[in-house]
Amino acid sequence: MKKRDIWISVAIIAVAVLLLYSYLQGTGSIKIDALGFETDLNLRGRWGSKTISVSGSEPVEISAGTYKPERIVLRKTKDADKWWSILSRRGLWGKLATINIVKGKTTLLKLGPPLEMRTDIQRMGQNAAIGLSLIGRAGEHWIPQVLTYNGPQTAKLKIIDEAGKVLAAGNFRYG
């Protein structure tokens, strides 16, 4: 019985210390500038993951500390049944790799559009493989696929000569 009482006391003290630390740490806020996109931002901090959803320009309060992104989704909605979104590429975060939230301050994250499109061309005999990268304002990478209410939409490619003649056309595919 005494052993159980000791463990219960240790657990209560540990919870009290965590609550005190959280209180002393305070809160700051995140403001996301994604040029009119609704944003879902999954962050990993010291005490686990947090999801922040931003649909306007108001800051969102969050515990002060250092966070790393796990996933970002940008979404445009016309009405409940019509929307499209793009998803970040895990691990390629650019300036967003570490996000510091300071007690009492607002951290501004500028991400997403305008997106820079980069291609990587590899020649394989008489064929060529063309890779597509989409890079946002903070250097974060996006998966080059748009998800819509009708399902995924793939990026299309046309290779045109100087006269405007289409030399080749196709869709990008994963892998």
N, CA and C atoms as an extended XYZ file, in Angstrom:
525
Properties=species:S:1:pos:R:3:atomname:S:1:resname:S:1:resid:I:1 pbc="F F F"
N         0.809       -1.189        0.000 N   MET     1
C         0.000        0.000        0.000 CA  MET     1
C         0.859        1.263        0.000 C   MET     1
N         1.943        1.233        0.759 N   LYS     2
C         2.803        2.399        0.843 CA  LYS     2
C         3.499        2.681       -0.493 C   LYS     2
N         3.881        1.612       -1.202 N   LYS     3
C         4.536        1.775       -2.497 CA  LYS     3
C         3.593        2.481       -3.484 C   LYS     3
N         2.329        2.061       -3.455 N   ARG     4
C         1.327        2.669       -4.342 CA  ARG     4
C         1.152        4.150       -3.998 C   ARG     4
N         1.116        4.489       -2.746 N   ASP     5
C         0.961        5.879       -2.316 CA  ASP     5
C         2.142        6.734       -2.777 C   ASP     5
N         3.334        6.156       -2.732 N   ILE     6
C         4.528        6.872       -3.193 CA  ILE     6
C         4.418        7.166       -4.682 C   ILE     6
N         4.007        6.174       -5.479 N   TRP     7
C         3.882        6.366       -6.934 CA  TRP     7
C         2.800        7.393       -7.262 C   TRP     7
N         1.716        7.372       -6.543 N   ILE     8
C         0.649        8.364       -6.760 CA  ILE     8
C         1.179        9.770       -6.437 C   ILE     8
N         1.944        9.895       -5.344 N   SER     9
C         2.521       11.191       -4.971 CA  SER     9
C         3.492       11.682       -6.034 C   SER     9
N         4.327       10.787       -6.541 N   VAL    10
C         5.287       11.155       -7.599 CA  VAL    10
C         4.540       11.619       -8.848 C   VAL    10
N         3.481       10.920       -9.220 N   ALA    11
C         2.695       11.295      -10.403 CA  ALA    11
C         2.050       12.665      -10.213 C   ALA    11
N         1.514       12.929       -9.037 N   ILE    12
C         0.884       14.222       -8.767 CA  ILE    12
C         1.916       15.338       -8.835 C   ILE    12
N         3.087       15.117       -8.258 N   ILE    13
C         4.154       16.124       -8.294 CA  ILE    13
C         4.600       16.374       -9.733 C   ILE    13
N         4.747       15.300      -10.523 N   ALA    14
C         5.167       15.445      -11.922 CA  ALA    14
C         4.151       16.269      -12.717 C   ALA    14
N         2.876       16.000      -12.537 N   VAL    15
C         1.834       16.764      -13.233 CA  VAL    15
C         1.872       18.222      -12.788 C   VAL    15
N         2.052       18.459      -11.511 N   ALA    16
C         2.110       19.837      -10.997 CA  ALA    16
C         3.301       20.589      -11.587 C   ALA    16
N         4.448       19.925      -11.679 N   VAL    17
C         5.639       20.554      -12.264 CA  VAL    17
C         5.390       20.892      -13.735 C   VAL    17
N         4.787       19.969      -14.484 N   LEU    18
C         4.492       20.224      -15.902 CA  LEU    18
C         3.523       21.387      -16.063 C   LEU    18
N         2.499       21.441      -15.239 N   LEU    19
C         1.540       22.544      -15.315 CA  LEU    19
C         2.207       23.871      -14.970 C   LEU    19
N         3.055       23.879      -13.942 N   LEU    20
C         3.774       25.089      -13.562 CA  LEU    20
C         4.698       25.541      -14.686 C   LEU    20
N         5.431       24.596      -15.290 N   TYR    21
C         6.325       24.927      -16.402 CA  TYR    21
C         5.531       25.527      -17.560 C   TYR    21
N         4.402       24.913      -17.887 N   SER    22
C         3.564       25.403      -18.979 CA  SER    22
C         3.060       26.805      -18.684 C   SER    22
N         2.653       27.057      -17.452 N   TYR    23
C         2.169       28.372      -17.063 CA  TYR    23
C         3.281       29.414      -17.162 C   TYR    23
N         4.462       29.093      -16.646 N   LEU    24
C         5.582       30.036      -16.681 CA  LEU    24
C         6.079       30.286      -18.102 C   LEU    24
N         5.955       29.285      -18.960 N   GLN    25
C         6.395       29.400      -20.349 CA  GLN    25
C         5.547       30.434      -21.080 C   GLN    25
N         4.268       30.515      -20.780 N   GLY    26
C         3.387       31.501      -21.385 CA  GLY    26
C         2.981       31.145      -22.806 C   GLY    26
N         2.334       32.103      -23.447 N   THR    27
C         1.880       31.899      -24.819 CA  THR    27
C         2.327       33.046      -25.699 C   THR    27
N         2.439       32.733      -26.954 N   GLY    28
C         2.664       33.720      -27.997 CA  GLY    28
C         1.615       33.448      -29.053 C   GLY    28
N         1.816       33.937      -30.238 N   SER    29
C         0.855       33.630      -31.290 CA  SER    29
C         1.547       33.516      -32.640 C   SER    29
N         0.836       32.837      -33.542 N   ILE    30
C         1.294       32.664      -34.923 CA  ILE    30
C         0.299       33.358      -35.826 C   ILE    30
N         0.829       34.126      -36.755 N   LYS    31
C         0.014       34.725      -37.804 CA  LYS    31
C         0.551       34.180      -39.115 C   LYS    31
N        -0.344       33.660      -39.947 N   ILE    32
C         0.078       33.049      -41.204 CA  ILE    32
C        -0.361       33.924      -42.360 C   ILE    32
N         0.613       34.320      -43.175 N   ASP    33
C         0.338       35.063      -44.398 CA  ASP    33
C         0.478       34.078      -45.551 C   ASP    33
N        -0.658       33.581      -46.038 N   ALA    34
C        -0.669       32.623      -47.142 CA  ALA    34
C        -1.530       33.156      -48.286 C   ALA    34
N        -1.571       34.470      -48.421 N   LEU    35
C        -2.272       35.155      -49.507 CA  LEU    35
C        -3.692       34.654      -49.730 C   LEU    35
N        -4.489       34.647      -48.656 N   GLY    36
C        -5.902       34.316      -48.779 CA  GLY    36
C        -6.247       32.847      -48.698 C   GLY    36
N        -5.277       31.982      -48.514 N   PHE    37
C        -5.558       30.554      -48.380 CA  PHE    37
C        -5.896       30.226      -46.926 C   PHE    37
N        -6.816       29.302      -46.726 N   GLU    38
C        -7.032       28.715      -45.410 CA  GLU    38
C        -5.839       27.787      -45.184 C   GLU    38
N        -5.338       27.732      -43.961 N   THR    39
C        -4.121       26.974      -43.693 CA  THR    39
C        -4.308       26.049      -42.501 C   THR    39
N        -3.898       24.799      -42.666 N   ASP    40
C        -3.775       23.862      -41.550 CA  ASP    40
C        -2.293       23.596      -41.377 C   ASP    40
N        -1.786       23.870      -40.200 N   LEU    41
C        -0.361       23.731      -39.909 CA  LEU    41
C        -0.209       22.764      -38.751 C   LEU    41
N         0.427       21.609      -39.004 N   ASN    42
C         0.716       20.639      -37.946 CA  ASN    42
C         2.140       20.886      -37.469 C   ASN    42
N         2.286       21.140      -36.175 N   LEU    43
C         3.593       21.431      -35.588 CA  LEU    43
C         3.932       20.403      -34.526 C   LEU    43
N         5.213       20.063      -34.434 N   ARG    44
C         5.694       19.189      -33.364 CA  ARG    44
C         6.533       20.044      -32.430 C   ARG    44
N         6.131       20.021      -31.160 N   GLY    45
C         6.862       20.760      -30.138 CA  GLY    45
C         7.390       19.810      -29.088 C   GLY    45
N         7.876       20.363      -28.006 N   ARG    46
C         8.464       19.567      -26.928 CA  ARG    46
C         7.455       18.600      -26.328 C   ARG    46
N         6.198       19.001      -26.237 N   TRP    47
C         5.199       18.187      -25.565 CA  TRP    47
C         4.218       17.526      -26.532 C   TRP    47
N         4.616       17.346      -27.785 N   GLY    48
C         3.742       16.662      -28.731 CA  GLY    48
C         3.361       17.535      -29.907 C   GLY    48
N         2.363       17.097      -30.642 N   SER    49
C         1.938       17.780      -31.853 CA  SER    49
C         0.753       18.693      -31.593 C   SER    49
N         0.674       19.759      -32.377 N   LYS    50
C        -0.445       20.696      -32.327 CA  LYS    50
C        -0.863       20.983      -33.763 C   LYS    50
N        -2.160       21.141      -33.980 N   THR    51
C        -2.662       21.544      -35.289 CA  THR    51
C        -3.269       22.924      -35.154 C   THR    51
N        -2.852       23.821      -36.036 N   ILE    52
C        -3.359       25.183      -36.048 CA  ILE    52
C        -4.103       25.370      -37.360 C   ILE    52
N        -5.338       25.808      -37.285 N   SER    53
C        -6.125       26.091      -38.476 CA  SER    53
C        -6.383       27.584      -38.542 C   SER    53
N        -6.026       28.181      -39.666 N   VAL    54
C        -6.180       29.620      -39.849 CA  VAL    54
C        -6.973       29.859      -41.119 C   VAL    54
N        -8.078       30.581      -41.007 N   SER    55
C        -8.854       30.880      -42.197 CA  SER    55
C        -8.891       32.377      -42.481 C   SER    55
N        -8.397       33.187      -41.589 N   GLY    56
C        -8.369       34.629      -41.794 CA  GLY    56
C        -6.992       35.171      -41.496 C   GLY    56
N        -6.948       36.444      -41.182 N   SER    57
C        -5.653       37.069      -40.933 CA  SER    57
C        -5.379       37.268      -39.443 C   SER    57
N        -6.242       36.737      -38.578 N   GLU    58
C        -6.050       36.896      -37.140 CA  GLU    58
C        -5.004       35.909      -36.617 C   GLU    58
N        -4.163       36.347      -35.687 N   PRO    59
C        -3.185       35.432      -35.080 CA  PRO    59
C        -3.877       34.359      -34.241 C   PRO    59
N        -3.194       33.218      -34.106 N   VAL    60
C        -3.687       32.103      -33.303 CA  VAL    60
C        -2.737       31.930      -32.122 C   VAL    60
N        -3.295       31.859      -30.902 N   GLU    61
C        -2.483       31.727      -29.702 CA  GLU    61
C        -1.964       30.301      -29.561 C   GLU    61
N        -0.708       30.180      -29.131 N   ILE    62
C        -0.059       28.875      -28.969 CA  ILE    62
C         0.970       28.998      -27.845 C   ILE    62
N         1.270       27.902      -27.182 N   SER    63
C         2.284       27.910      -26.123 CA  SER    63
C         3.621       28.354      -26.691 C   SER    63
N         4.329       29.182      -25.934 N   ALA    64
C         5.659       29.612      -26.350 CA  ALA    64
C         6.583       28.401      -26.413 C   ALA    64
N         7.522       28.429      -27.339 N   GLY    65
C         8.468       27.325      -27.476 CA  GLY    65
C         8.946       27.195      -28.909 C   GLY    65
N         9.683       26.141      -29.164 N   THR    66
C        10.231       25.876      -30.492 CA  THR    66
C         9.469       24.721      -31.117 C   THR    66
N         9.077       24.904      -32.366 N   TYR    67
C         8.287       23.908      -33.087 CA  TYR    67
C         8.936       23.596      -34.431 C   TYR    67
N         8.611       22.410      -34.921 N   LYS    68
C         9.020       21.990      -36.256 CA  LYS    68
C         7.759       21.565      -37.003 C   LYS    68
N         7.621       21.983      -38.266 N   PRO    69
C         6.419       21.588      -39.008 CA  PRO    69
C         6.439       20.108      -39.358 C   PRO    69
N         5.254       19.513      -39.375 N   GLU    70
C         5.089       18.132      -39.821 CA  GLU    70
C         4.315       18.087      -41.129 C   GLU    70
N         3.402       19.051      -41.297 N   ARG    71
C         2.531       19.046      -42.479 CA  ARG    71
C         1.875       20.410      -42.591 C   ARG    71
N         1.720       20.880      -43.830 N   ILE    72
C         0.989       22.122      -44.082 CA  ILE    72
C         0.023       21.855      -45.229 C   ILE    72
N        -1.200       22.297      -45.067 N   VAL    73
C        -2.194       22.196      -46.134 CA  VAL    73
C        -2.720       23.599      -46.411 C   VAL    73
N        -2.701       23.994      -47.689 N   LEU    74
C        -3.320       25.247      -48.109 CA  LEU    74
C        -4.590       24.905      -48.864 C   LEU    74
N        -5.673       25.632      -48.560 N   ARG    75
C        -6.973       25.284      -49.142 CA  ARG    75
C        -7.711       26.550      -49.566 C   ARG    75
N        -8.371       26.475      -50.709 N   LYS    76
C        -9.291       27.524      -51.180 CA  LYS    76
C       -10.670       26.896      -51.237 C   LYS    76
N       -11.663       27.580      -50.687 N   THR    77
C       -13.018       27.058      -50.664 CA  THR    77
C       -13.960       28.056      -51.322 C   THR    77
N       -14.753       27.571      -52.293 N   LYS    78
C       -15.798       28.413      -52.893 CA  LYS    78
C       -17.082       28.263      -52.098 C   LYS    78
N       -17.476       27.043      -51.817 N   ASP    79
C       -18.592       26.740      -50.928 CA  ASP    79
C       -18.300       25.369      -50.328 C   ASP    79
N       -19.184       24.849      -49.538 N   ALA    80
C       -18.914       23.604      -48.805 CA  ALA    80
C       -18.569       22.438      -49.716 C   ALA    80
N       -19.081       22.436      -50.936 N   ASP    81
C       -18.855       21.309      -51.843 CA  ASP    81
C       -17.764       21.566      -52.880 C   ASP    81
N       -17.195       22.769      -52.920 N   LYS    82
C       -16.192       23.078      -53.941 CA  LYS    82
C       -14.949       23.652      -53.278 C   LYS    82
N       -13.865       22.909      -53.349 N   TRP    83
C       -12.624       23.330      -52.723 CA  TRP    83
C       -11.466       22.692      -53.476 C   TRP    83
N       -10.266       23.203      -53.242 N   TRP    84
C        -9.049       22.553      -53.724 CA  TRP    84
C        -7.939       22.866      -52.730 C   TRP    84
N        -6.946       21.988      -52.673 N   SER    85
C        -5.862       22.186      -51.718 CA  SER    85
C        -4.560       21.617      -52.254 C   SER    85
N        -3.457       22.101      -51.674 N   ILE    86
C        -2.140       21.524      -51.945 CA  ILE    86
C        -1.508       21.190      -50.597 C   ILE    86
N        -0.611       20.213      -50.610 N   LEU    87
C        -0.006       19.673      -49.401 CA  LEU    87
C         1.500       19.877      -49.450 C   LEU    87
N         2.073       20.220      -48.305 N   SER    88
C         3.522       20.397      -48.220 CA  SER    88
C         4.242       19.066      -48.333 C   SER    88
N         5.493       19.145      -48.724 N   ARG    89
C         6.322       17.952      -48.829 CA  ARG    89
C         7.129       17.829      -47.557 C   ARG    89
N         6.945       16.756      -46.846 N   ARG    90
C         7.562       16.548      -45.540 CA  ARG    90
C         9.091       16.662      -45.595 C   ARG    90
N         9.625       17.462      -44.683 N   GLY    91
C        11.071       17.536      -44.507 CA  GLY    91
C        11.763       18.629      -45.290 C   GLY    91
N        11.120       19.205      -46.298 N   LEU    92
C        11.733       20.264      -47.093 CA  LEU    92
C        11.038       21.580      -46.740 C   LEU    92
N        11.460       22.189      -45.607 N   TRP    93
C        10.716       23.306      -45.047 CA  TRP    93
C        11.324       24.670      -45.288 C   TRP    93
N        12.544       24.750      -45.778 N   GLY    94
C        13.154       26.064      -45.983 CA  GLY    94
C        13.259       26.828      -44.677 C   GLY    94
N        12.829       28.102      -44.666 N   LYS    95
C        12.898       28.958      -43.477 CA  LYS    95
C        11.933       28.521      -42.376 C   LYS    95
N        11.020       27.600      -42.685 N   LEU    96
C        10.053       27.138      -41.688 CA  LEU    96
C        10.565       25.944      -40.884 C   LEU    96
N        11.810       25.514      -41.115 N   ALA    97
C        12.344       24.312      -40.468 CA  ALA    97
C        12.261       24.393      -38.950 C   ALA    97
N        12.460       25.575      -38.387 N   THR    98
C        12.323       25.792      -36.951 CA  THR    98
C        11.487       27.050      -36.744 C   THR    98
N        10.411       26.918      -35.982 N   ILE    99
C         9.519       28.040      -35.723 CA  ILE    99
C         9.569       28.338      -34.233 C   ILE    99
N        10.035       29.533      -33.901 N   ASN   100
C        10.160       29.947      -32.500 CA  ASN   100
C         8.999       30.852      -32.125 C   ASN   100
N         8.264       30.457      -31.097 N   ILE   101
C         7.156       31.259      -30.576 CA  ILE   101
C         7.626       31.865      -29.262 C   ILE   101
N         7.652       33.188      -29.203 N   VAL   102
C         8.142       33.902      -28.033 CA  VAL   102
C         6.943       34.387      -27.206 C   VAL   102
N         7.060       34.249      -25.907 N   LYS   103
C         5.991       34.651      -24.978 CA  LYS   103
C         5.592       36.109      -25.233 C   LYS   103
N         4.297       36.321      -25.448 N   GLY   104
C         3.766       37.667      -25.621 CA  GLY   104
C         3.980       38.284      -26.987 C   GLY   104
N         4.575       37.551      -27.925 N   LYS   105
C         4.852       38.108      -29.255 CA  LYS   105
C         4.147       37.291      -30.327 C   LYS   105
N         4.007       37.912      -31.505 N   THR   106
C         3.398       37.242      -32.648 CA  THR   106
C         4.477       36.906      -33.664 C   THR   106
N         4.517       35.640      -34.074 N   THR   107
C         5.449       35.180      -35.097 CA  THR   107
C         4.699       35.138      -36.421 C   THR   107
N         5.206       35.848      -37.424 N   LEU   108
C         4.590       35.887      -38.748 CA  LEU   108
C         5.253       34.871      -39.656 C   LEU   108
N         4.442       33.980      -40.230 N   LEU   109
C         4.937       32.996      -41.190 CA  LEU   109
C         4.406       33.354      -42.567 C   LEU   109
N         5.313       33.644      -43.493 N   LYS   110
C         4.930       33.908      -44.886 CA  LYS   110
C         5.235       32.650      -45.663 C   LYS   110
N         4.173       31.993      -46.147 N   LEU   111
C         4.366       30.723      -46.849 CA  LEU   111
C         3.408       30.616      -48.015 C   LEU   111
N         3.621       29.577      -48.807 N   GLY   112
C         2.724       29.321      -49.931 CA  GLY   112
C         2.961       30.237      -51.111 C   GLY   112
N         1.889       30.551      -51.862 N   PRO   113
C         2.001       31.320      -53.096 CA  PRO   113
C         2.590       32.701      -52.883 C   PRO   113
N         3.184       33.254      -53.937 N   PRO   114
C         3.327       32.652      -55.262 CA  PRO   114
C         4.339       31.515      -55.228 C   PRO   114
N         4.012       30.432      -55.926 N   LEU   115
C         4.881       29.257      -55.956 CA  LEU   115
C         5.839       29.348      -57.131 C   LEU   115
N         7.083       29.000      -56.862 N   GLU   116
C         8.093       28.923      -57.923 CA  GLU   116
C         8.098       27.487      -58.437 C   GLU   116
N         8.044       27.334      -59.735 N   MET   117
C         8.042       26.006      -60.337 CA  MET   117
C         9.445       25.718      -60.880 C   MET   117
N         9.995       24.586      -60.465 N   ARG   118
C        11.318       24.170      -60.944 CA  ARG   118
C        11.203       22.786      -61.566 C   ARG   118
N        11.953       22.592      -62.618 N   THR   119
C        11.981       21.267      -63.239 CA  THR   119
C        13.384       20.703      -63.162 C   THR   119
N        13.448       19.402      -63.121 N   ASP   120
C        14.710       18.669      -63.107 CA  ASP   120
C        14.611       17.668      -64.253 C   ASP   120
N        15.481       17.794      -65.239 N   ILE   121
C        15.412       16.938      -66.419 CA  ILE   121
C        16.581       15.960      -66.402 C   ILE   121
N        16.261       14.678      -66.556 N   GLN   122
C        17.285       13.634      -66.637 CA  GLN   122
C        17.090       12.880      -67.939 C   GLN   122
N        18.141       12.833      -68.710 N   ARG   123
C        18.076       12.137      -69.995 CA  ARG   123
C        18.353       10.657      -69.775 C   ARG   123
N        17.521        9.824      -70.397 N   MET   124
C        17.662        8.372      -70.294 CA  MET   124
C        17.547        7.804      -71.703 C   MET   124
N        18.688        7.766      -72.398 N   GLY   125
C        18.676        7.321      -73.794 CA  GLY   125
C        17.962        8.351      -74.643 C   GLY   125
N        16.940        7.899      -75.383 N   GLN   126
C        16.168        8.833      -76.206 CA  GLN   126
C        14.986        9.420      -75.448 C   GLN   126
N        14.815        9.029      -74.198 N   ASN   127
C        13.730        9.551      -73.371 CA  ASN   127
C        14.279       10.535      -72.346 C   ASN   127
N        13.386       11.302      -71.783 N   ALA   128
C        13.751       12.238      -70.725 CA  ALA   128
C        12.731       12.125      -69.600 C   ALA   128
N        13.238       12.161      -68.381 N   ALA   129
C        12.365       12.210      -67.210 CA  ALA   129
C        12.395       13.638      -66.689 C   ALA   129
N        11.219       14.232      -66.517 N   ILE   130
C        11.125       15.618      -66.064 CA  ILE   130
C        10.432       15.627      -64.708 C   ILE   130
N        11.158       16.065      -63.697 N   GLY   131
C        10.597       16.175      -62.351 CA  GLY   131
C        10.118       17.588      -62.109 C   GLY   131
N         9.106       17.734      -61.281 N   LEU   132
C         8.519       19.036      -60.996 CA  LEU   132
C         8.587       19.324      -59.505 C   LEU   132
N         9.065       20.500      -59.149 N   SER   133
C         9.085       20.949      -57.763 CA  SER   133
C         8.347       22.273      -57.670 C   SER   133
N         7.542       22.414      -56.624 N   LEU   134
C         6.864       23.677      -56.335 CA  LEU   134
C         7.423       24.198      -55.017 C   LEU   134
N         7.939       25.437      -55.035 N   ILE   135
C         8.579       25.999      -53.851 CA  ILE   135
C         7.861       27.283      -53.457 C   ILE   135
N         7.507       27.379      -52.167 N   GLY   136
C         6.785       28.539      -51.650 CA  GLY   136
C         7.704       29.652      -51.201 C   GLY   136
N         7.100       30.718      -50.680 N   ARG   137
C         7.840       31.934      -50.293 CA  ARG   137
C         8.867       31.709      -49.204 C   ARG   137
N         8.680       30.721      -48.348 N   ALA   138
C         9.643       30.464      -47.270 CA  ALA   138
C        10.654       29.386      -47.665 C   ALA   138
N        10.612       28.962      -48.925 N   GLY   139
C        11.512       27.905      -49.379 CA  GLY   139
C        10.954       26.524      -49.111 C   GLY   139
N         9.690       26.441      -48.663 N   GLU   140
C         9.062       25.153      -48.386 CA  GLU   140
C         8.632       24.501      -49.706 C   GLU   140
N         8.701       23.181      -49.744 N   HIS   141
C         8.353       22.437      -50.955 CA  HIS   141
C         6.926       21.906      -50.851 C   HIS   141
N         6.245       21.889      -51.976 N   TRP   142
C         4.861       21.433      -52.060 CA  TRP   142
C         4.769       20.272      -53.029 C   TRP   142
N         3.883       19.345      -52.743 N   ILE   143
C         3.662       18.208      -53.636 CA  ILE   143
C         2.951       18.733      -54.881 C   ILE   143
N         3.485       18.450      -56.060 N   PRO   144
C         2.891       19.011      -57.281 CA  PRO   144
C         1.618       18.284      -57.708 C   PRO   144
N         0.661       18.247      -56.813 N   GLN   145
C        -0.638       17.652      -57.100 CA  GLN   145
C        -1.683       18.463      -56.352 C   GLN   145
N        -2.747       18.795      -57.042 N   VAL   146
C        -3.830       19.554      -56.438 CA  VAL   146
C        -4.952       18.580      -56.098 C   VAL   146
N        -5.430       18.629      -54.851 N   LEU   147
C        -6.566       17.814      -54.438 CA  LEU   147
C        -7.817       18.678      -54.528 C   LEU   147
N        -8.872       18.146      -55.152 N   THR   148
C       -10.121       18.892      -55.280 CA  THR   148
C       -11.274       18.043      -54.784 C   THR   148
N       -12.442       18.637      -54.741 N   TYR   149
C       -13.647       17.904      -54.368 CA  TYR   149
C       -13.933       16.790      -55.372 C   TYR   149
N       -13.356       16.873      -56.576 N   ASN   150
C       -13.513       15.829      -57.605 CA  ASN   150
C       -12.398       14.790      -57.558 C   ASN   150
N       -11.479       14.900      -56.611 N   GLY   151
C       -10.353       13.982      -56.525 CA  GLY   151
C        -9.057       14.669      -56.921 C   GLY   151
N        -7.946       13.926      -56.929 N   PRO   152
C        -6.648       14.530      -57.239 CA  PRO   152
C        -6.544       14.960      -58.699 C   PRO   152
N        -5.890       16.094      -58.909 N   GLN   153
C        -5.624       16.600      -60.252 CA  GLN   153
C        -4.105       16.635      -60.421 C   GLN   153
N        -3.609       16.034      -61.462 N   THR   154
C        -2.164       16.018      -61.667 CA  THR   154
C        -1.727       17.209      -62.511 C   THR   154
N        -0.474       17.570      -62.342 N   ALA   155
C         0.104       18.655      -63.137 CA  ALA   155
C         0.284       18.175      -64.575 C   ALA   155
N         0.045       19.066      -65.515 N   LYS   156
C         0.182       18.745      -66.932 CA  LYS   156
C         1.408       19.448      -67.476 C   LYS   156
N         1.966       18.894      -68.543 N   LEU   157
C         3.185       19.424      -69.134 CA  LEU   157
C         3.033       19.491      -70.643 C   LEU   157
N         3.453       20.625      -71.221 N   LYS   158
C         3.547       20.757      -72.671 CA  LYS   158
C         4.931       21.305      -72.987 C   LYS   158
N         5.595       20.698      -73.937 N   ILE   159
C         6.881       21.207      -74.419 CA  ILE   159
C         6.608       21.838      -75.775 C   ILE   159
N         6.896       23.138      -75.847 N   ILE   160
C         6.556       23.917      -77.041 CA  ILE   160
C         7.832       24.511      -77.617 C   ILE   160
N         7.964       24.469      -78.966 N   ASP   161
C         9.138       25.088      -79.593 CA  ASP   161
C         8.904       26.590      -79.752 C   ASP   161
N         9.905       27.279      -80.329 N   GLU   162
C         9.847       28.734      -80.467 CA  GLU   162
C         8.665       29.202      -81.307 C   GLU   162
N         8.210       28.372      -82.247 N   ALA   163
C         7.097       28.738      -83.119 CA  ALA   163
C         5.740       28.466      -82.467 C   ALA   163
N         5.726       27.864      -81.282 N   GLY   164
C         4.475       27.574      -80.600 CA  GLY   164
C         3.927       26.186      -80.889 C   GLY   164
N         4.673       25.373      -81.625 N   LYS   165
C         4.242       24.008      -81.947 CA  LYS   165
C         4.484       23.106      -80.724 C   LYS   165
N         3.456       22.317      -80.369 N   VAL   166
C         3.578       21.410      -79.234 CA  VAL   166
C         4.410       20.198      -79.666 C   VAL   166
N         5.558       20.018      -79.032 N   LEU   167
C         6.449       18.903      -79.349 CA  LEU   167
C         6.088       17.657      -78.554 C   LEU   167
N         5.650       17.831      -77.318 N   ALA   168
C         5.242       16.707      -76.481 CA  ALA   168
C         4.306       17.242      -75.401 C   ALA   168
N         3.429       16.362      -74.919 N   ALA   169
C         2.504       16.732      -73.860 CA  ALA   169
C         2.259       15.519      -72.980 C   ALA   169
N         1.932       15.739      -71.743 N   GLY   170
C         1.654       14.621      -70.846 CA  GLY   170
C         1.326       15.116      -69.456 C   GLY   170
N         1.134       14.164      -68.555 N   ASN   171
C         0.840       14.456      -67.151 CA  ASN   171
C         2.022       14.016      -66.294 C   ASN   171
N         2.290       14.767      -65.247 N   PHE   172
C         3.277       14.301      -64.270 CA  PHE   172
C         2.644       13.186      -63.470 C   PHE   172
N         3.460       12.201      -63.090 N   ARG   173
C         2.971       11.143      -62.220 CA  ARG   173
C         3.989       10.897      -61.138 C   ARG   173
N         3.501       10.460      -60.012 N   TYR   174
C         4.358       10.235      -58.860 CA  TYR   174
C         5.249        9.023      -59.105 C   TYR   174
N         6.536        9.149      -58.752 N   GLY   175
C         7.467        8.022      -58.828 CA  GLY   175
C         8.117        7.975      -60.083 C   GLY   175
